[in-house]
Amino acid sequence: MNKSMFCAVVFILSGSSAALAQSPKIFTGEIMDSSCSKMGSHAAMEKEHGMKDAKECTLGCVKAGAKYVLYENGTKTSYMLDDQTKTEPFAGQKVKVRGTLDAATNTIHVDRISQ
């Protein structure tokens, strides 16, 4: 293969891989725990354990072994969040998460979270 043909192949392949890379997207929903997100609400856990609000419920469930997720109420979809540390301060709150979705694992790779 001559040099110009080699360069053309490299250029085409690099363009293909760039097209496959995802741009960050904004996801909106509530930072919830993985246990309550399966029910779509904190109501059962709040009643059963006497928790006063979504934040207390989320923090309690995570302490008991659940994971933080982003729950989109409109679509009833839960997304795992790869950065559990960034997520904790927003427990029980409605937020916007900027990140990229790994569709194979339904996990958002979190860039930032804001209200």
Helices and strands as residue ranges (DSSP letters): H 3-20, E 25-33, H 34-39, H 43-49, H 54-63, E 68-72, E 77-81, H 84-87, G 88-90, E 94-102, E 107-114
